[in-house]
Amino acid sequence: MQFLRFLIHIVALSVLTMATANASSDQKTTIDFQAMQQHFVQVAQQMAVDMGKPLGNKPSEQEKSLPAIEPEKKVAEVKKPTSYHQRSNSYATNPDSDPPRYVRQLSDIGVEAFKDITWLDIGLEHRTRYEWRNNDIRRIEGGEDNPFFLRNRAWIGIKNILDPFRFAVEFQDSRVYNNKHAITDQERNEFDLLNAYGELNFKKALGVDDRGNDRPIRFRVGRMAYEATDRRFIARNEWRNTTNTFEGFRLNLGKEANDWELDLFGMQPVRRLQTKFDEANDHLWFFGAIGTLRRWSDIATLQAYYMGQKQTADPNGFTATNRLDRQIHMPGFRIYGKAAHYFDFDVSYNHQLGFSGTNRVDAHGYTIELGKTFDHAWKPRVNLFYGYASGDKNPTDNVDNRFDRFFGFARPWSADHYVIYENLKAPKIRFEFQPTQKLGFEMGYGGYWLASKTDRMFDILDGNISNTIKDPGFNRDRTGQSGDFGGHSFEGRIRYQPTPRINTILGYTHFTAGEFVKNRIAAAPHCDTSGVHPCVDQRSGNTDFLYFEVLISLL
């Protein structure tokens, strides 16, 4: 992927005039975004005058809004929709917009001098989150932890004025303070790029659909961070302090507003190096095709897709999995919509085939969610959910049955991040209501069982896939004698949005350990008696997790 690395540096350094003088290969680059934006405005205004071109259209309200509670539109503002796109009502499954929701056109920031500059997209966002965790079972060490997470993002992009050529760059800086545990690439990634791509956008290359929407062809190459389908396999991971990103290409036939769309991609995931400039993983390719049919979206939206991974063994890989030749092919489908006024639904199924080292891969996963929003001023809603992902049935049969979530999100499975979409049976019920346009409440209760009691419970007792902490092996019992019940949890959130540009969340989760967690803690070496390292603090396995988050859009 040398050519992509070269492209990223050309776009980031030449086009955006990023100052990188005297920066070594082991240092992150700092960026003066204020000077960069002023330079762009001056240059682009002159280009608009010289070229005499029209300056594009304003974005939709969805693109400008924060990702939480959105005010209701007045009746006079409601127009007959021209887009075929319908959002799913299932919990947390709608991909972020492209560009992300904190991004706005320069013409919309409220400065009179910029009111006609519709071809320049900009965005600045800051998030601070405080967490209090008590006896966190992700760690072999118990007690309390009180970390502060800081994340800053900035976006700048050009559209319309240079069509068909467009480009965008997104910067992110992620840091953690007051964390008593070893810092991993899930918490820290200083001064790096999430997006740095060039795009060819042919607006009407495929004509228009029946509602008059342009049907474009878009081809992107470079570094990209985005989300697709229900976010379970490709996601930016908005909750986590760091973000998934890839280097490669993406070809879209059609767009979200059309009655059909085809998304083709081939990418290498980017390694987050914490304090160095991130690099593509040259040992792993992620590829696929996603077809979406929206012609009957008032009733149902259909998605059929194929995704795959091909990995060549990395002899220096941090985990045992990194050091294997692997190939996984996954066909799948998703359908979501509404059954008249009775309930809404979101269903998916995925099957995985291939090989992992000398083992044959044969795994599957599915999700079912039903929900109903009641006709009341507070918009009360009830969701029923069940998710299943197979686990490895027999460690010695040369067949790997563990489902792979690829690069999907984790948190909606478990707010405290104890489980992900693998080796899991997870029933849940969720209730939410919104007394005002600014205030919302959510409550949920769920249980977690291992689909196979001889496989692991992903993120407990340092048994993760971090590139920082070695897995001591306490999160798996190959004999199956520890049982299959991981535990159950209560989750609650209060969301308050005092202004359209400020969003706050207060959340709490209590996890009650099941037999598997209790038995794995008891089976590990005791820190107070064995003197063996690593060892596990003996505790009940019950945990508490409280957090407060503030998200601010600065433009």
N, C-alpha and C positions, 0 to 999 in steps of 0.2 A: 504493500500500500504506500510505496514511496511517493507516487504521483499525487495521492490524496494529501499526504503530509505537506508536499510542496504547494499544492493548491491552497491549503489552509493558511500557510504562512503568507502566500501572495495576497490572498483576500484580506487576512487579518492585518498584515503589516503595510502593504502597499496601498490598498484601497482606503483603509481606515486610518492610515498614518499612525499606527501604534508605535510608541517609543520603546525600542528594545536594545538600545545601545548598551554595550558592556554587559549584556546578560549572558551568563554561561548556560550550558546545557542542563545544569543542575539547579537553575533558579527559575521561579515563576516570573512572568512579565507583568508589571503594573501598567495601568491604562488611565489616561486622562480623558474621561468620557465627556466632560463639559467642553473642553477644547475641541474634541472630536466632533461633537454635535454642532458647535458653532461653525467649524470649517465646512461640514457637510451642507449646512443651510446656505452658506454663502455661495458655495460651488453649485449646488443644485438649483438655486434661484436663477443664477446666470444661465445655466443650461436650459431651464424652462423658457427663459426669454429668447435665447438664441435659437432654440429648436422649434418654438412656436407650437408646442404640443399641448393637448388638453391634460389636465392634471388628475385624472382618475376619479374614483368613487369613494365615499366614506364607508367605513366598516359597519357591520351590523352591531346591534346593542350587545349581542352575546360576546363579540370579540372585545368590547370595551369593558365589560363587567368583571368584577371579582368573582372567584369561583364559589362563593357562598350564596347567601340569600339575595335574590334579585327583586326589586320593586315591581309591583304589578303595573302593567300599562293601562292608561286610561282608555275608556271605551272608544273615545274619538280617535285614538292613535292606532287602534287595531285595524289591520288591513288584511285582505284575503291573501293567504300565503302563496308564494310562487315556488318556494323550495319544497322538494320532496322529502327533505330530511326531517325525521322525527327523533327526538331524544328518547332514550330508554328511561323508564322510571325505576329500574333496579338500582340498588345502592352502589354508588361510586364507580359506575361502569362507563360513563360517558367520557370519551377522550377530550383532552384539552384542545382548544381551538388552535388553528395554524394561521398566523403566529399566536403565541400564548395570550391568555386573557389580560395580562397586565400591559400588553402592547397597544398603543394608540397611534392614530395618524397625528402628525405634527399640527395639522389644522384643528384638531379637537382638544388641544390642551388649554384653550382659553386665552391665548395671546393673540391680540388683534393683528399683529404683524405677520403671523403665521397662518392666518385663516384660509389662505388659498393653497397652502403646501400640503396637498393630499397624497403626494407620491412618496413621502418619507414616513416610515414607521419607526417609532421610538418607544422605549419603555424602561422604567426604573422601578425595581421592587426590592423591599427589605422585609425579612422575616426574622423575628426573635422568638425562641421557644425555651421556656424553663421546664425541666422535668424533675419530679421527685419519684424515685423508684426505691421500693423497700423489698429486700431479698429477691432481687431480680433473678429468675431462674435461667436467664440467658448466660449468666456468669457462674463460674465455680466458686466465686467469693460472694458471700451474702452481705447483709448490712444495707446501709443507705447510700444512695448516689444522688447528686444534685447538679447535673450538668446544665449549661446554657449553650444553646445552639444558635449560631448566627449565619444567615444566608443572604447574600446580595446578588441580584441579577440585573443585567442591562441588555437591551436589544436595540439594534439599528438595522434598518432594511430599506432597500430601494425597490419600488414597483412602478409599473405603468410608464414612467417617463423614458425609460430605456428599452421598453419592450421590443422583442421578446425576452431580453436579458434582464434578470433580477438577481439580487443577492441579499443575504442577511448574515449577521453575526450576533451571537448571544454569548455574553460573558457571565460567569458565575464565580463567586468566592464563598467557600463554605468553611466554617471553623467551629470548634467546640472548646469551651472553657469549663474548668472546675469538674472535669470528668476524672474519676479516680481509676478508671480502667485504661488499658492500652488503647490508644486512638487508632481506629481503622479507617478504611476508605469509605465507610458508610457515614462517617461523621465529618471528615475533613477532606477538602480538595481545594487548595488555595490557588487563586488567580488562574482560571482556565476557561476554555471555550466549550460550550455545549453545542452551538450551531456555528458553522462557518462554511456556507455553501453558495454555489452559483446555480442559477436555475434558468432554463429556457421555458417560457410560458406562452403557448400559442392559444389565445383565448377561445377562438371559434374553430379550432382545427377539425373538430368532429361535428360542427354545426350547432344546433340548439335542440333542447328537448321539447316536449309537448307543452310545457309551461313557459317557454321562452327563455330558459336559462342557457347561457353559453355552455358548450361542452368542450372543455379545453384538453390539450395535451401538455403535461408538465414534466420536465425532466430535471432532476436535481442531482448534483454531485458534490461531495465534500463531507463535512462533519454534520451530523443531524441528531437531534433529540426530539422525539415525537411519540405519539400514542396511536394505537389502532385497535379495531374491534372492541372488545369489552375491557381492554387494558390488562388482561390476564397473561398475555404473552409478550406484548410490546408496551412499555410504559415509561414515563419520565420519573416515576416514583416520587410524587409530590410530597408525601409525608417525610420521606427520608431526607437527611440534610444534604446528601449528594445525589447526583442525577445520572441515569443511564444515558449514554450517547454512543453513536456509531459513526464509522467512516465507510463510505461506499456510494451507491447510487440508489435513486428511487424514481420510478416512472409511474405517473398517474394518468389514466385515461378517464376523463370526466372529473367531476368534483362533488363535494358533499351535497350540493343543492340538486344534483341531477337524479333522474330516475334509476340510473345504474352507474357504477364506478368500478374501475379495476386498478388495484395498487400492486405494483411489482417492485421488489427490492432485493438487493444483494449487498451485505454490509459486514464489516468486522467490528465487534464490540471494542470500545475504548477502555484501556486499563486506566483506572484512576490512581495516580501516583502520589497523591497527597501534597507534596511540596515541589514536585517537578512537573514539567509540561506533560500532559497525558499522551499516551501512545496507543495506537491500534494494536489489537492482539493478532499478530500475524499467523497464529496457529488455529484460529477459529473463524469460520464464515457462518453467517446467519442469513438465510434467504427465504423467499416465499412469494406467494401471490394471494391477494385478498379480493374477492368479488363481492360487491354489495348490490342488491336489487331493492329499490325503494318504490317501485311503481304502485304498490298497494300499501304504502307505509302508514296510512291511516288505520290499517288493520294489523299489518305485520311488515317488518323489515327482515330480509333474508341475507345472511352472509355465509358464503362458502369459501374455504381457504385451504391453502397448503403452506406449511412452514417447515423449515429444516435447519439442522446444524451439521457442519462437518468440521471436525477437529483433528489436527495432526498432533501427535504426542509431543509435549514440551518436556524434555529431560530435566529442565530446571523449574518445572511447575511447582507451585507451592503446595497444592493438594494432590492426592493420589489420582483423582479424576483428571487433573490437568496433564498428567503424565501418560494418558491413554489415547490411542486412536479411537475416535468416536464418530458415529454418524447416526442421526436421528431424523426420521421423516414423520411428519404429523399432518394428516388430513383431518379436517374438522368442519363443523358448521355451527351457526348460531341463528336463532330466530327470536325476535322480541316484538312486542306490540300490545294491543289492547283487545280484550274480548268485550266489545260494546262498552257499556257503562258498569259492567260487573267487576272486572279486575284486569290488571295488566300482568304481563308475563315476560320472562327472559330465560331462554333455555339454550344450553350449548352442550356439544359432545366432541371429544377429541381422542384420537387413537395414535399411539406412537410405536414405530417399528424401526429396526436398524440394528446397530451393534455398539457395544461399549467395551473396548479391549477384546477379550476372548468371549465375552458374554453376548448373547442375543438379546435385543431390547423388545419387549412386548408389554406395553403399559397403556392405560386409558384414564380419562377423567371426564367428569361432566358436572354441570351446575343446573339447578332448577330454582327459579325465584318467582313467586306469585305475590302480588301486592294490590292493595286497594286504598285509594284516597277518598275520604268521605266528604260529602257535601256539607261543609261547615266553614265558618269564617276563619277558624284556626287551622284549617287544612290538615286534620289528623290523618295519619297514614299508618297502615300495618303491612309489614313485609314478612313473608315466610320463605326461608332459604334452606336449601340442602346442597352441599358440595361434596364430591367424592373424587379422590385421586388415588390410584393404586400404589401399593408399596411392594418392595421386593419380598416375595413369598418364601423363597428358600435361598439362603446365602451360598449354597453349594451346588445348585442345579445348572449353572452356566446360562441362566436366563435372568435378565435384569427387568423387574416389573415396576421399578420406581418411576413414577410420572415426573417429567421435567417441565417446570414452569417457564423455561427459557428466560425472558427478561421482563416478566410481568410484575405487577405490584404485589405487595405482601400484606399491607396493613388491614384492609377490610376483612381478611380472613381472621385476623387476631390483632386487636388494637395495640397489644403489648409486644407483638412480633414474635410470638412463641411458635407459631405454625405458619406454613405457606402452602401453596397448591401442590403438595406431594404427600403420599402416604397418609391420607386423611379422610375421615368421615366427619362432616361438620354440619349439624342442624343448627339453625338460628332463627330467632324471632326478633323483629325490630319494630319499635313504635316511635313515631315522630310527630310533632305538631309545631305550628308557627303562629303564636298569638298576635304578632305584629309583623310588618314587613322587615323590621330590623332584628327581630328576636326569634330564635328557633331552638327547640329541644329535641334530643334524640336519646333513646334508651334501647339497649339490646341485651339479649341473653343467649348464650350459645354453649354447646359442648363440643369436645374434641376427642375423637377416637382414632387410633391408628388403624389404617386399612389392613396393615400386616404388622403383627406384634413382633416379628423378627427383623423389622426395618427400623429406621431412626425416627425420632421426633426432632425436626430440623434444627431449630435455633435454641437449644437448651444446653446448659453446662459446657459452654464454649464449643459446642459441636456444630459450628457453622462453616461457611465456605469463605470466610474472611481471608485476605491475603496477608494478615498480620499475626493472628493467633492460631497456633497449632491445635488441631482437634484432638483432644485426649481420648475420644471414643466413649465418653460416658452417656451419650445420647442414643445409643443403640444397644439392644440385648439380642444377640444373634440366636440365643436359645429360645426366646419368646416367653421366658418365665417371669418377666416383669409385668406382663399383662398388656392390655391394649387401650385402657382408658387414660387419656392424658390429663383431663380435667375439664372444668367449666368456668365460665366467667360472666360477670355483669359489667356492662359498659354504659357510660353516660356522657353526653356532650351538651354544652350550652354554647350556641353561636350568637354573637351579637355584632352587628355591623352599624356602628354609629354614623359613619358617612360612607358614600359609595366607594371611597378609596381606602378605607380602613376596615379590617375584618379581625375579630377576636374570637378565640375559642378556649373554653375551659372544659377539660375532660378528665374523667376518672374511670379506672378499670380495677376490679378486684378479681383475681384468679384464684380458684380453689383447686389444689393439685389432686389428680387422680392417682390410681395405683401405679401407673407406669412411672410418673415423675417421682413419686415417693420411693419406689423401689430402686430407681437409678441413683437417687441421692444416697440411699442407704448402702448401695453396692459399691460406691466409689470410695477410694481411700479417705480416711478422716483426717482433716487438717490438724486437729488437736491431739491426735494420738500417733499417727503413722510417721510423720516427718517426711512423707513422700510428696514429691511435687511432679505434676499437679495433683491437688487434692480438693475435696469439696467440703465446704462448711456444712455441717449437719443441721438441717432445718426442715420445717414441715413441707415446704414447697409452695405454700400459699404466698401470694404477692399482692402488693398495692402499687398502682401507677397513677400519678396525678400530673397534669401538665397544663400550662397556660401559654397561649401562642398569640402573637400579634403580627398580622400581615398588612403591609402598607404599600400601596401603589403610589409612587412619588410623582407621577405626571397625570 
